[in-house]
Amino acid sequence: EVGLEAAVLTEAQETLQIEVPRAEVRTRLRSLTEAPSSTTPNELTEAVVRAQELGLDATDAALADAEKLLRALLAKDLALTEVRRLLEELLPEVERPSPKSGHNGDAGAGGDAAEALPASEDRLRCLQQGKARLAEALRSARQAGVGDQELQEAERCRKRLHNAAEDLKGSIRVFCRVRPMMGGREEGETDVTAAVDTTTLSVANGRTKELFMFDSVFLPGTQEEVFEDCRDLVQSALDGYNVTLFAYGQTGAGKTFTMYGAPGSEGIAPRTIQELYRLIELDRDRYDVVVTASMMELYVNELVDLLEIDGAPPVSGKGSRIGGKPSFRRMSSSGLGAERVKKLNIRSDANSNVFIDNLREERCDTADALRQVLECGNKQRTVAATAMNSESSRSHLLLMIRIMRACRETQELTRSKILMCDLAGAEKIKQSDVSGHLQKEAIEINKSLTALGDVIECLTTRKQHVPYKNHKLTMVMQDALGGSSKTLMFVNCSPASVNLKETMNALKYATRAKKITNCLKAQVQN
């Protein structure tokens, strides 16, 4: 119409034939890259191939963005495929019944126990390797952008693998720790203990040697070595299982050192705190986690809130009081002075989960905040000098950490707790050489430990009625023994011949506890 030459017009028409399809494919590429969540690799591959056929290269922004997204989608698809492949492979292993461990059987199990132990070790190794492979696949899938909703079934499988491995180590795992020889009343005494291997302790009892088999034996081992063997229990707590760790043994056997340690040589409790927040930090982008802590002692059959003495202010600045007024006074071991505390009531729900009414809880958003709670409670614990120990713990010390974790994508909510209990010293009053108020303390300590022994006896013999209500200690620990808890017991012993009787009693006590079978379940809500 305007009289252009035919050659110019022809060139323009040829350019349109090239650029119009290119413009269309660019529009297609942009629409796909702007909605990556609804774009499939096949759709994007077709568009990219078409763009390349039309002569677009990496200098074209639309194609460059599309190729980048395609690489991400293919990596995501590949990672998800690997997760599903592993899930299909590992689910039968999770469902397969576990062989009975020789550790949990009776002493007379003989050949059956001997055959079961290697089978248990093989299955444990298989579960641990499977968990590690699936955990790595899940990590890669999340890095590739796979959402928690798509990984929900695989994540449940990972939890089941982890906890099946923990269960295979024993319904109640028992670690034996023998402290070094000391001076004083042990001066010149003989060391009657020896490690046969990492799980067997030999004790020279007169002319005979008695063998005791546990999950681990430390003589005495470092604090790091002891914690390394129970580190995985912290992951179980985050997965929704109750976890309980408690130390049993005579006064001066090293219970408090094992549980709480000393500056520069931290024990189980501070290391558990560090590990808990390390694991929380790893998943901070996926989970909202609320941690609260409380600390109490059972002293002369009375529960005392160690964070509520003299109306002390909240330790972390975020303490929560659940009602209740001070209703009795705790006397010091000398009988002088008194500190006002609240009356604590123990109750349990329909699932036998234990709660303490009126117990003060502190919300702890950091490891430092929880360590402050621990330090505050430890300072309030009742101690006194006895013939067995210059600073004998005269109460059972309990640290309770409650964890609530919610997945932001799936809205799945788990509730659990970690209970750490440093039991008071177990020995006869004659050996303690105490009188007056201290003798009353010793009598109450022995009553509580006897009640705990009765509960253990009923659980090991599978009696229908278990006397949890016979003492406040067993009421508090109801969901730690025979309930929904994963439990680790430390039996702490003295190696000295002068303490042989008490050492033998502690080892036999721990051997009974090893035979308890718990009914395990994660506390999960949707």
VENUR-V127473 format. One record per residue. N is the residue number from 1. RES is the residue in three letters. PHI is phi as a letter, one per 30 degrees, with the letter a starting at -180 (* if undefined). D_CENTER is the distance of its C-alpha to the mean C-alpha in whole Angstrom. Layout:
BEGIN
n:N res:RES phi:PHI d_center:D_CENTER
n:N res:RES phi:PHI d_center:D_CENTER
END
This chain:
BEGIN
n:1 res:GLU phi:* d_center:84
n:2 res:VAL phi:c d_center:84
n:3 res:GLY phi:i d_center:85
n:4 res:LEU phi:d d_center:83
n:5 res:GLU phi:d d_center:84
n:6 res:ALA phi:d d_center:82
n:7 res:ALA phi:d d_center:81
n:8 res:VAL phi:d d_center:78
n:9 res:LEU phi:d d_center:78
n:10 res:THR phi:d d_center:77
n:11 res:GLU phi:d d_center:74
n:12 res:ALA phi:d d_center:73
n:13 res:GLN phi:d d_center:72
n:14 res:GLU phi:d d_center:71
n:15 res:THR phi:d d_center:68
n:16 res:LEU phi:d d_center:67
n:17 res:GLN phi:d d_center:67
n:18 res:ILE phi:d d_center:64
n:19 res:GLU phi:d d_center:63
n:20 res:VAL phi:d d_center:62
n:21 res:PRO phi:d d_center:60
n:22 res:ARG phi:d d_center:58
n:23 res:ALA phi:d d_center:58
n:24 res:GLU phi:d d_center:57
n:25 res:VAL phi:d d_center:54
n:26 res:ARG phi:d d_center:53
n:27 res:THR phi:d d_center:52
n:28 res:ARG phi:d d_center:50
n:29 res:LEU phi:d d_center:48
n:30 res:ARG phi:d d_center:48
n:31 res:SER phi:d d_center:47
n:32 res:LEU phi:d d_center:44
n:33 res:THR phi:d d_center:43
n:34 res:GLU phi:d d_center:43
n:35 res:ALA phi:b d_center:41
n:36 res:PRO phi:d d_center:38
n:37 res:SER phi:d d_center:36
n:38 res:SER phi:c d_center:39
n:39 res:THR phi:c d_center:40
n:40 res:THR phi:c d_center:40
n:41 res:PRO phi:e d_center:40
n:42 res:ASN phi:d d_center:43
n:43 res:GLU phi:d d_center:45
n:44 res:LEU phi:d d_center:44
n:45 res:THR phi:d d_center:45
n:46 res:GLU phi:e d_center:49
n:47 res:ALA phi:d d_center:49
n:48 res:VAL phi:d d_center:49
n:49 res:VAL phi:d d_center:51
n:50 res:ARG phi:d d_center:54
n:51 res:ALA phi:d d_center:53
n:52 res:GLN phi:d d_center:54
n:53 res:GLU phi:d d_center:57
n:54 res:LEU phi:d d_center:58
n:55 res:GLY phi:j d_center:58
n:56 res:LEU phi:d d_center:55
n:57 res:ASP phi:b d_center:53
n:58 res:ALA phi:d d_center:50
n:59 res:THR phi:d d_center:52
n:60 res:ASP phi:d d_center:52
n:61 res:ALA phi:d d_center:50
n:62 res:ALA phi:d d_center:49
n:63 res:LEU phi:d d_center:49
n:64 res:ALA phi:d d_center:46
n:65 res:ASP phi:d d_center:44
n:66 res:ALA phi:d d_center:44
n:67 res:GLU phi:d d_center:44
n:68 res:LYS phi:d d_center:41
n:69 res:LEU phi:d d_center:39
n:70 res:LEU phi:d d_center:40
n:71 res:ARG phi:d d_center:38
n:72 res:ALA phi:d d_center:35
n:73 res:LEU phi:d d_center:36
n:74 res:LEU phi:d d_center:36
n:75 res:ALA phi:d d_center:33
n:76 res:LYS phi:d d_center:31
n:77 res:ASP phi:d d_center:33
n:78 res:LEU phi:d d_center:32
n:79 res:ALA phi:d d_center:28
n:80 res:LEU phi:d d_center:28
n:81 res:THR phi:d d_center:30
n:82 res:GLU phi:d d_center:28
n:83 res:VAL phi:d d_center:25
n:84 res:ARG phi:d d_center:27
n:85 res:ARG phi:d d_center:28
n:86 res:LEU phi:d d_center:25
n:87 res:LEU phi:d d_center:24
n:88 res:GLU phi:d d_center:27
n:89 res:GLU phi:d d_center:27
n:90 res:LEU phi:c d_center:23
n:91 res:LEU phi:e d_center:23
n:92 res:PRO phi:d d_center:25
n:93 res:GLU phi:d d_center:23
n:94 res:VAL phi:d d_center:20
n:95 res:GLU phi:d d_center:23
n:96 res:ARG phi:d d_center:24
n:97 res:PRO phi:e d_center:24
n:98 res:SER phi:d d_center:22
n:99 res:PRO phi:d d_center:24
n:100 res:LYS phi:d d_center:23
n:101 res:SER phi:d d_center:22
n:102 res:GLY phi:d d_center:24
n:103 res:HIS phi:d d_center:22
n:104 res:ASN phi:c d_center:22
n:105 res:GLY phi:d d_center:25
n:106 res:ASP phi:d d_center:28
n:107 res:ALA phi:d d_center:30
n:108 res:GLY phi:c d_center:33
n:109 res:ALA phi:d d_center:31
n:110 res:GLY phi:i d_center:33
n:111 res:GLY phi:d d_center:34
n:112 res:ASP phi:e d_center:31
n:113 res:ALA phi:d d_center:28
n:114 res:ALA phi:d d_center:30
n:115 res:GLU phi:d d_center:30
n:116 res:ALA phi:d d_center:27
n:117 res:LEU phi:d d_center:25
n:118 res:PRO phi:d d_center:26
n:119 res:ALA phi:d d_center:26
n:120 res:SER phi:d d_center:22
n:121 res:GLU phi:d d_center:22
n:122 res:ASP phi:d d_center:23
n:123 res:ARG phi:d d_center:21
n:124 res:LEU phi:d d_center:18
n:125 res:ARG phi:d d_center:20
n:126 res:CYS phi:d d_center:21
n:127 res:LEU phi:d d_center:18
n:128 res:GLN phi:d d_center:16
n:129 res:GLN phi:d d_center:19
n:130 res:GLY phi:d d_center:20
n:131 res:LYS phi:d d_center:16
n:132 res:ALA phi:d d_center:17
n:133 res:ARG phi:d d_center:21
n:134 res:LEU phi:d d_center:19
n:135 res:ALA phi:d d_center:17
n:136 res:GLU phi:d d_center:20
n:137 res:ALA phi:d d_center:22
n:138 res:LEU phi:d d_center:20
n:139 res:ARG phi:d d_center:20
n:140 res:SER phi:d d_center:24
n:141 res:ALA phi:d d_center:25
n:142 res:ARG phi:d d_center:23
n:143 res:GLN phi:d d_center:25
n:144 res:ALA phi:d d_center:28
n:145 res:GLY phi:j d_center:28
n:146 res:VAL phi:d d_center:27
n:147 res:GLY phi:d d_center:25
n:148 res:ASP phi:d d_center:22
n:149 res:GLN phi:d d_center:24
n:150 res:GLU phi:d d_center:26
n:151 res:LEU phi:c d_center:22
n:152 res:GLN phi:e d_center:21
n:153 res:GLU phi:d d_center:22
n:154 res:ALA phi:d d_center:20
n:155 res:GLU phi:d d_center:17
n:156 res:ARG phi:d d_center:17
n:157 res:CYS phi:d d_center:18
n:158 res:ARG phi:d d_center:15
n:159 res:LYS phi:d d_center:12
n:160 res:ARG phi:d d_center:14
n:161 res:LEU phi:d d_center:15
n:162 res:HIS phi:d d_center:11
n:163 res:ASN phi:d d_center:10
n:164 res:ALA phi:d d_center:14
n:165 res:ALA phi:d d_center:13
n:166 res:GLU phi:d d_center:10
n:167 res:ASP phi:d d_center:13
n:168 res:LEU phi:d d_center:16
n:169 res:LYS phi:d d_center:14
n:170 res:GLY phi:k d_center:15
n:171 res:SER phi:e d_center:14
n:172 res:ILE phi:b d_center:14
n:173 res:ARG phi:d d_center:13
n:174 res:VAL phi:b d_center:16
n:175 res:PHE phi:c d_center:16
n:176 res:CYS phi:c d_center:20
n:177 res:ARG phi:b d_center:20
n:178 res:VAL phi:c d_center:24
n:179 res:ARG phi:d d_center:25
n:180 res:PRO phi:d d_center:28
n:181 res:MET phi:d d_center:32
n:182 res:MET phi:b d_center:33
n:183 res:GLY phi:d d_center:36
n:184 res:GLY phi:i d_center:38
n:185 res:ARG phi:d d_center:38
n:186 res:GLU phi:c d_center:37
n:187 res:GLU phi:e d_center:40
n:188 res:GLY phi:i d_center:41
n:189 res:GLU phi:d d_center:39
n:190 res:THR phi:c d_center:38
n:191 res:ASP phi:d d_center:35
n:192 res:VAL phi:c d_center:34
n:193 res:THR phi:c d_center:31
n:194 res:ALA phi:a d_center:30
n:195 res:ALA phi:d d_center:28
n:196 res:VAL phi:d d_center:29
n:197 res:ASP phi:a d_center:27
n:198 res:THR phi:d d_center:23
n:199 res:THR phi:b d_center:22
n:200 res:THR phi:b d_center:25
n:201 res:LEU phi:c d_center:27
n:202 res:SER phi:c d_center:30
n:203 res:VAL phi:b d_center:32
n:204 res:ALA phi:d d_center:36
n:205 res:ASN phi:c d_center:37
n:206 res:GLY phi:i d_center:41
n:207 res:ARG phi:d d_center:42
n:208 res:THR phi:c d_center:39
n:209 res:LYS phi:c d_center:36
n:210 res:GLU phi:c d_center:33
n:211 res:LEU phi:c d_center:30
n:212 res:PHE phi:b d_center:26
n:213 res:MET phi:c d_center:24
n:214 res:PHE phi:b d_center:20
n:215 res:ASP phi:d d_center:17
n:216 res:SER phi:a d_center:18
n:217 res:VAL phi:b d_center:21
n:218 res:PHE phi:b d_center:21
n:219 res:LEU phi:b d_center:24
n:220 res:PRO phi:c d_center:23
n:221 res:GLY phi:i d_center:21
n:222 res:THR phi:d d_center:20
n:223 res:GLN phi:e d_center:17
n:224 res:GLU phi:d d_center:16
n:225 res:GLU phi:d d_center:17
n:226 res:VAL phi:d d_center:15
n:227 res:PHE phi:d d_center:12
n:228 res:GLU phi:e d_center:12
n:229 res:ASP phi:d d_center:12
n:230 res:CYS phi:b d_center:8
n:231 res:ARG phi:e d_center:7
n:232 res:ASP phi:d d_center:6
n:233 res:LEU phi:d d_center:3
n:234 res:VAL phi:d d_center:2
n:235 res:GLN phi:d d_center:5
n:236 res:SER phi:d d_center:4
n:237 res:ALA phi:d d_center:4
n:238 res:LEU phi:d d_center:6
n:239 res:ASP phi:d d_center:8
n:240 res:GLY phi:j d_center:9
n:241 res:TYR phi:c d_center:8
n:242 res:ASN phi:d d_center:8
n:243 res:VAL phi:b d_center:6
n:244 res:THR phi:b d_center:8
n:245 res:LEU phi:b d_center:10
n:246 res:PHE phi:b d_center:13
n:247 res:ALA phi:c d_center:16
n:248 res:TYR phi:b d_center:20
n:249 res:GLY phi:l d_center:23
n:250 res:GLN phi:d d_center:26
n:251 res:THR phi:e d_center:27
n:252 res:GLY phi:i d_center:27
n:253 res:ALA phi:d d_center:25
n:254 res:GLY phi:j d_center:22
n:255 res:LYS phi:d d_center:20
n:256 res:THR phi:d d_center:20
n:257 res:PHE phi:d d_center:20
n:258 res:THR phi:d d_center:17
n:259 res:MET phi:d d_center:15
n:260 res:TYR phi:c d_center:16
n:261 res:GLY phi:i d_center:19
n:262 res:ALA phi:b d_center:22
n:263 res:PRO phi:e d_center:23
n:264 res:GLY phi:i d_center:23
n:265 res:SER phi:b d_center:21
n:266 res:GLU phi:d d_center:17
n:267 res:GLY phi:c d_center:15
n:268 res:ILE phi:d d_center:11
n:269 res:ALA phi:d d_center:11
n:270 res:PRO phi:d d_center:13
n:271 res:ARG phi:d d_center:11
n:272 res:THR phi:d d_center:8
n:273 res:ILE phi:e d_center:10
n:274 res:GLN phi:d d_center:12
n:275 res:GLU phi:d d_center:9
n:276 res:LEU phi:e d_center:8
n:277 res:TYR phi:d d_center:11
n:278 res:ARG phi:d d_center:12
n:279 res:LEU phi:d d_center:10
n:280 res:ILE phi:d d_center:12
n:281 res:GLU phi:d d_center:15
n:282 res:LEU phi:d d_center:15
n:283 res:ASP phi:c d_center:15
n:284 res:ARG phi:d d_center:17
n:285 res:ASP phi:d d_center:20
n:286 res:ARG phi:c d_center:19
n:287 res:TYR phi:b d_center:17
n:288 res:ASP phi:c d_center:17
n:289 res:VAL phi:b d_center:14
n:290 res:VAL phi:c d_center:15
n:291 res:VAL phi:c d_center:13
n:292 res:THR phi:b d_center:15
n:293 res:ALA phi:b d_center:15
n:294 res:SER phi:b d_center:17
n:295 res:MET phi:b d_center:18
n:296 res:MET phi:b d_center:20
n:297 res:GLU phi:b d_center:22
n:298 res:LEU phi:c d_center:24
n:299 res:TYR phi:b d_center:27
n:300 res:VAL phi:h d_center:30
n:301 res:ASN phi:i d_center:28
n:302 res:GLU phi:b d_center:28
n:303 res:LEU phi:d d_center:25
n:304 res:VAL phi:b d_center:25
n:305 res:ASP phi:d d_center:24
n:306 res:LEU phi:d d_center:23
n:307 res:LEU phi:c d_center:24
n:308 res:GLU phi:b d_center:27
n:309 res:ILE phi:d d_center:29
n:310 res:ASP phi:h d_center:33
n:311 res:GLY phi:i d_center:31
n:312 res:ALA phi:e d_center:30
n:313 res:PRO phi:d d_center:29
n:314 res:PRO phi:e d_center:26
n:315 res:VAL phi:d d_center:24
n:316 res:SER phi:c d_center:23
n:317 res:GLY phi:i d_center:26
n:318 res:LYS phi:b d_center:24
n:319 res:GLY phi:d d_center:23
n:320 res:SER phi:b d_center:24
n:321 res:ARG phi:c d_center:26
n:322 res:ILE phi:c d_center:26
n:323 res:GLY phi:i d_center:29
n:324 res:GLY phi:j d_center:31
n:325 res:LYS phi:b d_center:33
n:326 res:PRO phi:e d_center:33
n:327 res:SER phi:b d_center:35
n:328 res:PHE phi:a d_center:35
n:329 res:ARG phi:c d_center:35
n:330 res:ARG phi:c d_center:33
n:331 res:MET phi:d d_center:35
n:332 res:SER phi:d d_center:34
n:333 res:SER phi:d d_center:35
n:334 res:SER phi:d d_center:38
n:335 res:GLY phi:i d_center:39
n:336 res:LEU phi:c d_center:40
n:337 res:GLY phi:i d_center:39
n:338 res:ALA phi:a d_center:36
n:339 res:GLU phi:b d_center:34
n:340 res:ARG phi:d d_center:33
n:341 res:VAL phi:b d_center:30
n:342 res:LYS phi:c d_center:29
n:343 res:LYS phi:d d_center:29
n:344 res:LEU phi:c d_center:26
n:345 res:ASN phi:c d_center:26
n:346 res:ILE phi:c d_center:23
n:347 res:ARG phi:b d_center:23
n:348 res:SER phi:b d_center:22
n:349 res:ASP phi:c d_center:22
n:350 res:ALA phi:d d_center:23
n:351 res:ASN phi:c d_center:20
n:352 res:SER phi:i d_center:20
n:353 res:ASN phi:d d_center:17
n:354 res:VAL phi:c d_center:18
n:355 res:PHE phi:b d_center:19
n:356 res:ILE phi:c d_center:21
n:357 res:ASP phi:d d_center:24
n:358 res:ASN phi:i d_center:25
n:359 res:LEU phi:d d_center:22
n:360 res:ARG phi:d d_center:22
n:361 res:GLU phi:c d_center:19
n:362 res:GLU phi:c d_center:19
n:363 res:ARG phi:d d_center:18
n:364 res:CYS phi:b d_center:17
n:365 res:ASP phi:d d_center:17
n:366 res:THR phi:b d_center:17
n:367 res:ALA phi:d d_center:15
n:368 res:ASP phi:d d_center:18
n:369 res:ALA phi:d d_center:19
n:370 res:LEU phi:d d_center:15
n:371 res:ARG phi:d d_center:17
n:372 res:GLN phi:d d_center:20
n:373 res:VAL phi:d d_center:19
n:374 res:LEU phi:d d_center:17
n:375 res:GLU phi:d d_center:21
n:376 res:CYS phi:d d_center:23
n:377 res:GLY phi:d d_center:21
n:378 res:ASN phi:d d_center:22
n:379 res:LYS phi:d d_center:25
n:380 res:GLN phi:c d_center:26
n:381 res:ARG phi:d d_center:25
n:382 res:THR phi:d d_center:28
n:383 res:VAL phi:b d_center:29
n:384 res:ALA phi:a d_center:32
n:385 res:ALA phi:d d_center:34
n:386 res:THR phi:b d_center:35
n:387 res:ALA phi:d d_center:36
n:388 res:MET phi:d d_center:33
n:389 res:ASN phi:a d_center:31
n:390 res:SER phi:d d_center:33
n:391 res:GLU phi:b d_center:30
n:392 res:SER phi:d d_center:29
n:393 res:SER phi:d d_center:26
n:394 res:ARG phi:c d_center:28
n:395 res:SER phi:b d_center:25
n:396 res:HIS phi:c d_center:21
n:397 res:LEU phi:c d_center:19
n:398 res:LEU phi:b d_center:16
n:399 res:LEU phi:c d_center:14
n:400 res:MET phi:c d_center:12
n:401 res:ILE phi:c d_center:10
n:402 res:ARG phi:c d_center:11
n:403 res:ILE phi:b d_center:10
n:404 res:MET phi:b d_center:13
n:405 res:ARG phi:b d_center:13
n:406 res:ALA phi:b d_center:17
n:407 res:CYS phi:d d_center:18
n:408 res:ARG phi:d d_center:21
n:409 res:GLU phi:d d_center:23
n:410 res:THR phi:c d_center:22
n:411 res:GLN phi:i d_center:22
n:412 res:GLU phi:d d_center:19
n:413 res:LEU phi:b d_center:17
n:414 res:THR phi:c d_center:13
n:415 res:ARG phi:b d_center:12
n:416 res:SER phi:a d_center:9
n:417 res:LYS phi:b d_center:9
n:418 res:ILE phi:c d_center:7
n:419 res:LEU phi:c d_center:10
n:420 res:MET phi:c d_center:11
n:421 res:CYS phi:b d_center:14
n:422 res:ASP phi:c d_center:17
n:423 res:LEU phi:d d_center:20
n:424 res:ALA phi:d d_center:23
n:425 res:GLY phi:d d_center:26
n:426 res:ALA phi:c d_center:27
n:427 res:GLU phi:a d_center:30
n:428 res:LYS phi:d d_center:34
n:429 res:ILE phi:e d_center:36
n:430 res:LYS phi:d d_center:39
n:431 res:GLN phi:d d_center:36
n:432 res:SER phi:d d_center:35
n:433 res:ASP phi:h d_center:39
n:434 res:VAL phi:b d_center:38
n:435 res:SER phi:b d_center:40
n:436 res:GLY phi:i d_center:41
n:437 res:HIS phi:d d_center:38
n:438 res:LEU phi:d d_center:36
n:439 res:GLN phi:d d_center:37
n:440 res:LYS phi:d d_center:36
n:441 res:GLU phi:e d_center:32
n:442 res:ALA phi:d d_center:32
n:443 res:ILE phi:d d_center:33
n:444 res:GLU phi:d d_center:31
n:445 res:ILE phi:d d_center:28
n:446 res:ASN phi:d d_center:29
n:447 res:LYS phi:d d_center:30
n:448 res:SER phi:d d_center:26
n:449 res:LEU phi:d d_center:25
n:450 res:THR phi:d d_center:28
n:451 res:ALA phi:d d_center:26
n:452 res:LEU phi:d d_center:23
n:453 res:GLY phi:d d_center:25
n:454 res:ASP phi:d d_center:27
n:455 res:VAL phi:d d_center:24
n:456 res:ILE phi:d d_center:23
n:457 res:GLU phi:d d_center:26
n:458 res:CYS phi:d d_center:26
n:459 res:LEU phi:d d_center:23
n:460 res:THR phi:d d_center:24
n:461 res:THR phi:c d_center:28
n:462 res:ARG phi:h d_center:27
n:463 res:LYS phi:d d_center:29
n:464 res:GLN phi:d d_center:29
n:465 res:HIS phi:c d_center:29
n:466 res:VAL phi:c d_center:26
n:467 res:PRO phi:d d_center:27
n:468 res:TYR phi:d d_center:24
n:469 res:LYS phi:d d_center:27
n:470 res:ASN phi:d d_center:28
n:471 res:HIS phi:a d_center:27
n:472 res:LYS phi:d d_center:24
n:473 res:LEU phi:d d_center:22
n:474 res:THR phi:d d_center:21
n:475 res:MET phi:d d_center:22
n:476 res:VAL phi:d d_center:19
n:477 res:MET phi:c d_center:17
n:478 res:GLN phi:e d_center:18
n:479 res:ASP phi:d d_center:15
n:480 res:ALA phi:c d_center:13
n:481 res:LEU phi:b d_center:16
n:482 res:GLY phi:i d_center:17
n:483 res:GLY phi:c d_center:16
n:484 res:SER phi:c d_center:13
n:485 res:SER phi:c d_center:10
n:486 res:LYS phi:c d_center:8
n:487 res:THR phi:b d_center:10
n:488 res:LEU phi:b d_center:10
n:489 res:MET phi:c d_center:14
n:490 res:PHE phi:c d_center:16
n:491 res:VAL phi:c d_center:19
n:492 res:ASN phi:c d_center:21
n:493 res:CYS phi:b d_center:25
n:494 res:SER phi:c d_center:28
n:495 res:PRO phi:d d_center:30
n:496 res:ALA phi:d d_center:33
n:497 res:SER phi:d d_center:36
n:498 res:VAL phi:d d_center:37
n:499 res:ASN phi:c d_center:33
n:500 res:LEU phi:e d_center:34
n:501 res:LYS phi:d d_center:34
n:502 res:GLU phi:d d_center:31
n:503 res:THR phi:d d_center:29
n:504 res:MET phi:d d_center:30
n:505 res:ASN phi:d d_center:29
n:506 res:ALA phi:d d_center:25
n:507 res:LEU phi:d d_center:25
n:508 res:LYS phi:d d_center:27
n:509 res:TYR phi:e d_center:24
n:510 res:ALA phi:d d_center:21
n:511 res:THR phi:d d_center:23
n:512 res:ARG phi:d d_center:24
n:513 res:ALA phi:d d_center:20
n:514 res:LYS phi:d d_center:19
n:515 res:LYS phi:d d_center:21
n:516 res:ILE phi:d d_center:19
n:517 res:THR phi:c d_center:19
n:518 res:ASN phi:c d_center:16
n:519 res:CYS phi:c d_center:17
n:520 res:LEU phi:c d_center:14
n:521 res:LYS phi:a d_center:14
n:522 res:ALA phi:d d_center:12
n:523 res:GLN phi:c d_center:14
n:524 res:VAL phi:c d_center:16
n:525 res:GLN phi:b d_center:19
n:526 res:ASN phi:c d_center:21
END
